[in-house]
Amino acid sequence: AGAASNTIAKTMSAYDMTFSNAIYGVEESGRYVGQSRLLKMLDKEYRLLEQRLGIKKGFEKAFFAFADTVTTINYQRTNQGHGWLGVRFQLSPQTPSNDFIIHIKMHDKDTLSQQQAVGLIGVNMIYAAYYLNHDPEKMVSSLMDGLSSERIEVDMIRISGPDFEDIDNRLLSLQLVKCGLTNAAIFGPDGNVMQPSDLLYKKNILVIRGRFRPLTLVNLDMLKRGFEQFSKDEDVRKDKIEILAELTIKDLRSDNGNGDEIDYQDFLDRVDILSSLGCTVMISHYQEYYRLVTYFSEFTKEKIGLVLGIYSLEQIFNEKYYENLSGGILESFSQLFSRNVKLYVYPANLKENPKELYTCRNFELPENQIDLY
């Protein structure tokens, strides 16, 4: 052990479920790669650290416990490697502990590479907890040191504890998306950050996209009417509906009118209003609807409903958004509408004649797109 014992008191692994259950208890849900399991591991290991070293070293050393529960890609490559990682740590001796927790998705195509990626991001977490805790934005961005978004994705983050009472985890979620660590992040009406697959798995999803600056009566009516129609669909179970209000990073940046900068207080104000109405809020990089639907299809095969205005429907048919696709608009439509998707289009007054209502009935397209409608 030597000098290492002054930094690391204990390391262990429990790959067999019987051993894991003997150490941390049976997981009632049956899911051993989950946040619940991670918290049990942190509870047990940190408690043992305090019990065994508290009197001997607790007055002069700050303690930490790191844990992870991970499943890597299988031999058939039919699953998504993912995991939960967490650090429970003191910033000073004899002080209450803090928690730093993330969920990751792994994209490497072999087990060894995924194991190495987990090791790297684990080291980055511990470093960030102790050396970057004064700057939450750097704590987030440093997670990818030595890594890339092609290898690993962080789609949930939460930091809590007495040393981080001023931290708003919704802003950390925004940082994940802004810095490219993930393409989407979600938090509930209570403001708590949510892991997307836990929320959306096998759900019917109804989403309304907007700037919500401010949230208007039209927005509310769109959501109300969309939900009424969505819930009447024979393919939709009412007890399995998840409603999302989505903001895009591009809109947050353009609304500020200052390049890449985002007005964080303005963002929180919008989210607070949506949350007060019971909305689950999503922030994403998915400017195109087909990419948003592709994202949702990772978690569910159930019905997906998109609530949008008639002028947003015009944008869906604008071919300039699909110039990066080899199949152009046809490829985007194949991704958008091949996944049990329905659009709920809200009318508006015609710009040329405000007294006339603009609806799907008088929606016009160029001749070369008529067969797509």
C-alpha positions in Angstrom: 0.0 0.0 0.0 2.6 2.5 1.1 1.9 6.1 0.1 -1.2 5.2 -1.7 -2.9 4.4 1.6 -2.9 8.1 2.4 -5.2 8.7 -0.6 -7.1 5.5 -1.3 -8.2 3.5 1.7 -10.1 0.7 -0.2 -11.1 -0.4 -3.7 -13.4 -3.2 -4.5 -15.7 -4.6 -7.3 -18.7 -6.9 -7.1 -19.5 -8.3 -10.5 -21.7 -11.2 -9.3 -25.2 -10.3 -8.2 -25.1 -12.6 -5.2 -22.0 -10.8 -3.9 -23.5 -7.4 -4.7 -26.7 -8.2 -2.8 -24.7 -9.5 0.2 -22.8 -6.1 0.3 -25.5 -3.6 -0.6 -28.8 -5.5 -0.3 -31.3 -6.7 -2.8 -32.5 -4.2 -5.4 -36.3 -4.5 -5.2 -36.8 -3.0 -8.7 -34.5 -5.7 -10.2 -32.5 -2.9 -11.9 -28.9 -3.0 -10.8 -27.7 -0.3 -13.1 -29.7 2.6 -11.7 -29.6 5.6 -9.4 -31.1 3.7 -6.5 -28.2 1.2 -6.6 -25.6 3.9 -6.9 -26.9 5.7 -3.8 -26.9 2.5 -1.8 -23.3 1.9 -2.8 -22.3 5.5 -1.8 -24.2 5.2 1.5 -22.5 2.0 2.5 -18.9 2.9 1.4 -19.0 6.4 2.8 -20.4 5.2 6.1 -17.7 2.5 6.4 -15.1 5.2 5.7 -16.3 7.3 8.6 -16.7 4.4 10.9 -13.2 3.0 10.3 -11.1 6.1 9.8 -13.2 8.9 11.3 -11.4 8.9 14.7 -8.0 8.1 13.3 -7.9 10.5 10.3 -11.2 12.4 10.2 -9.9 15.5 11.9 -7.1 16.1 9.4 -8.4 14.6 6.1 -11.4 15.1 3.9 -13.1 11.9 2.9 -14.6 10.8 -0.4 -16.3 7.7 -1.8 -16.6 7.0 -5.5 -18.9 4.4 -6.9 -20.3 3.3 -10.3 -22.8 0.8 -11.6 -22.4 0.1 -15.3 -23.4 -2.2 -18.1 -21.2 -2.3 -21.1 -22.0 -3.4 -24.7 -22.7 -7.1 -25.1 -21.0 -9.4 -27.5 -23.9 -9.2 -30.0 -23.8 -5.3 -29.7 -27.6 -5.3 -29.3 -27.6 -3.1 -26.2 -26.7 0.5 -25.2 -23.8 0.7 -22.7 -24.7 3.1 -19.9 -24.1 3.7 -16.2 -24.4 5.7 -13.1 -21.4 7.3 -11.4 -21.2 9.2 -8.2 -18.8 10.9 -5.7 -19.7 11.6 -2.1 -17.1 14.0 -0.8 -16.1 16.5 1.9 -14.4 19.7 0.9 -12.9 20.0 4.5 -12.4 17.6 7.3 -15.2 17.2 9.8 -17.9 18.7 7.5 -21.1 17.3 6.0 -20.6 15.5 2.6 -21.8 16.5 -0.8 -23.0 14.4 -3.8 -21.9 14.6 -7.4 -23.9 12.2 -9.6 -24.1 11.7 -13.4 -25.6 9.2 -15.8 -23.7 8.3 -18.9 -24.3 6.6 -22.3 -21.3 4.9 -23.9 -20.9 4.8 -27.7 -17.6 2.9 -28.2 -18.1 -0.4 -30.1 -16.1 -2.7 -27.8 -16.1 -3.4 -24.1 -12.5 -2.5 -23.4 -12.9 1.0 -24.9 -16.1 1.5 -22.8 -14.3 0.4 -19.6 -11.5 2.8 -20.4 -14.0 5.7 -21.0 -15.7 5.0 -17.6 -12.3 5.1 -15.9 -11.4 8.4 -17.5 -14.7 10.1 -16.7 -14.5 8.7 -13.1 -11.1 10.4 -12.6 -12.5 13.6 -14.1 -15.4 13.6 -11.7 -13.1 13.3 -8.6 -10.8 15.9 -9.9 -13.7 18.3 -10.6 -15.2 17.7 -7.2 -12.0 18.8 -5.5 -10.3 21.3 -7.8 -13.1 22.9 -9.8 -15.9 23.0 -7.2 -15.7 26.9 -7.3 -16.8 26.9 -10.9 -19.8 24.7 -11.8 -19.4 25.4 -15.5 -15.8 24.0 -15.4 -17.0 21.1 -13.4 -19.3 20.2 -16.2 -17.0 20.8 -19.2 -14.0 19.0 -17.5 -15.9 15.8 -17.4 -14.9 15.3 -21.1 -11.2 15.8 -20.6 -9.5 13.1 -22.6 -12.8 12.0 -24.1 -15.2 13.1 -26.8 -19.0 13.0 -27.4 -18.4 10.3 -29.9 -17.3 8.0 -27.1 -19.4 9.1 -24.1 -22.5 11.2 -23.4 -23.5 12.7 -20.0 -27.3 13.1 -20.1 -28.0 13.7 -16.4 -26.1 15.6 -13.7 -26.8 16.5 -10.1 -24.7 18.2 -7.5 -26.1 18.6 -4.0 -24.9 19.2 -0.4 -24.2 22.1 2.0 -21.2 23.4 -0.1 -23.4 23.6 -3.2 -26.7 25.1 -1.9 -26.4 27.9 -4.4 -26.2 25.5 -7.3 -29.2 25.2 -9.6 -29.0 21.8 -11.2 -31.2 23.1 -14.1 -28.4 25.3 -15.1 -26.0 22.4 -15.0 -28.3 20.5 -17.3 -28.3 23.5 -19.6 -24.5 23.4 -19.5 -24.5 19.7 -20.5 -26.4 20.6 -23.7 -24.6 23.8 -24.4 -21.2 22.2 -24.1 -22.1 19.3 -26.3 -22.0 16.6 -23.5 -25.5 15.5 -24.6 -28.1 16.6 -27.1 -31.0 16.9 -24.6 -31.7 17.2 -20.9 -34.9 17.0 -18.9 -36.2 18.2 -15.5 -39.5 17.8 -13.8 -42.1 20.3 -12.5 -40.4 20.2 -9.1 -37.1 21.4 -10.8 -35.3 18.1 -10.2 -33.1 16.8 -13.0 -34.5 13.6 -14.6 -32.7 10.8 -16.5 -34.4 10.7 -19.9 -34.8 6.9 -20.2 -36.3 6.6 -16.7 -38.9 9.2 -17.6 -39.7 8.3 -21.3 -39.3 4.5 -21.4 -42.4 3.0 -23.1 -44.3 6.3 -22.8 -46.7 8.1 -25.2 -44.9 11.4 -25.6 -46.6 14.7 -26.4 -44.3 17.6 -27.0 -44.8 21.3 -27.7 -41.8 23.4 -28.8 -41.6 27.1 -28.2 -39.7 30.1 -26.9 -42.2 30.6 -24.2 -41.0 34.2 -23.9 -43.5 34.9 -22.5 -45.8 31.9 -22.1 -49.0 33.0 -23.8 -52.6 32.0 -23.8 -52.0 30.6 -27.3 -49.3 28.3 -26.0 -51.6 27.1 -23.3 -54.5 26.5 -25.7 -52.2 24.7 -28.1 -51.1 22.3 -25.4 -54.7 21.9 -24.1 -56.2 21.1 -27.6 -53.2 18.9 -28.5 -53.6 16.9 -25.4 -57.3 16.5 -25.9 -56.8 15.1 -29.4 -53.7 13.0 -28.4 -55.5 11.3 -25.5 -58.4 10.4 -27.8 -56.1 8.3 -30.0 -56.9 4.6 -29.7 -53.2 3.8 -29.6 -52.6 6.1 -26.6 -53.0 5.0 -23.0 -53.9 7.9 -20.8 -51.9 6.7 -17.9 -48.8 6.4 -20.0 -48.7 10.0 -21.4 -45.7 12.2 -20.8 -46.1 15.9 -21.8 -42.9 17.9 -22.5 -42.4 21.6 -23.2 -39.2 21.9 -25.2 -36.8 24.8 -25.6 -33.9 24.6 -28.1 -30.4 25.9 -27.4 -30.6 27.9 -30.7 -33.7 29.7 -29.6 -32.2 30.5 -26.2 -29.1 32.0 -27.9 -31.0 34.0 -30.5 -33.5 35.4 -27.9 -30.6 36.9 -26.0 -29.3 38.6 -29.2 -25.7 38.2 -28.1 -24.1 35.5 -30.2 -23.5 32.3 -28.2 -24.4 33.8 -24.9 -27.5 32.6 -23.0 -29.3 34.7 -20.4 -29.4 32.2 -17.6 -31.9 34.1 -15.4 -34.2 34.5 -18.4 -33.9 30.8 -19.0 -34.8 30.0 -15.4 -37.7 32.4 -15.4 -39.2 30.6 -18.4 -38.7 27.3 -16.8 -40.2 28.4 -13.6 -43.4 29.5 -15.4 -43.7 26.2 -17.2 -43.0 24.2 -14.0 -45.6 26.1 -12.1 -48.1 24.8 -14.7 -47.0 21.2 -14.1 -44.9 20.9 -17.2 -41.8 18.7 -17.6 -39.2 20.8 -19.4 -36.7 19.6 -22.0 -33.8 21.6 -23.5 -32.2 20.2 -26.7 -30.0 20.7 -29.7 -32.7 19.2 -32.0 -33.6 22.1 -34.2 -35.2 19.7 -36.8 -38.3 17.8 -35.8 -37.0 14.5 -37.4 -34.0 14.6 -35.1 -36.2 15.1 -32.1 -38.4 12.2 -33.0 -35.3 10.0 -33.6 -34.2 10.9 -30.1 -37.6 9.9 -28.5 -37.6 6.6 -30.5 -34.5 5.5 -28.4 -36.9 5.2 -25.4 -40.3 4.3 -26.8 -42.2 2.7 -29.6 -45.5 4.2 -28.5 -47.2 7.2 -30.1 -45.4 10.5 -30.3 -47.4 13.7 -30.8 -45.9 17.0 -31.9 -47.9 20.1 -31.2 -47.0 23.0 -33.5 -48.3 26.1 -35.2 -49.2 26.2 -38.9 -46.2 28.4 -39.6 -43.9 25.8 -38.0 -45.4 23.3 -40.4 -44.2 25.5 -43.2 -40.7 25.2 -41.8 -40.9 21.4 -41.8 -41.4 21.6 -45.6 -38.5 24.0 -46.1 -35.8 22.0 -47.9 -32.9 24.2 -46.8 -33.0 22.5 -43.4 -32.2 19.1 -45.0 -29.3 20.1 -47.3 -27.0 18.1 -45.0 -29.0 14.9 -45.7 -28.1 12.9 -48.8 -31.8 12.1 -49.3 -32.9 15.6 -48.5 -36.5 16.2 -47.4 -37.5 12.6 -48.3 -34.9 11.2 -45.9 -36.1 13.6 -43.1 -39.7 12.6 -43.7 -38.9 8.9 -43.6 -37.3 9.5 -40.2 -40.1 11.8 -39.0 -43.1 9.7 -39.9 -41.9 6.2 -39.8 -42.0 6.1 -36.0 -45.7 6.3 -35.0 -45.8 10.1 -35.1 -48.7 12.4 -35.4 -48.7 16.2 -35.9 -51.3 18.4 -34.1 -51.3 21.6 -36.1 -52.7 24.8 -34.5 -54.2 27.4 -36.9 -53.2 31.1 -37.1 -54.4 34.2 -38.8 -53.1 34.7 -42.3 -50.2 37.2 -42.4 -51.6 38.6 -45.7 -55.2 38.7 -44.5 -55.5 38.7 -40.6 -59.2 38.2 -40.8 -58.8 34.8 -42.6 -57.8 31.7 -40.6 -54.8 29.8 -41.9 -55.2 26.0 -41.3 -54.2 22.6 -42.7 -57.2 22.9 -45.1 -55.8 26.0 -47.0 -52.1 25.1 -46.4 -50.3 25.5 -49.8 -47.1 23.9 -51.0 -45.0 24.1 -54.2 -46.1 21.7 -56.9 -43.0 19.4 -56.3 -44.0 18.9 -52.7 -47.8 18.3 -53.0 -47.5 14.5 -52.9 -45.7 14.7 -49.6 -48.7 16.3 -47.9 
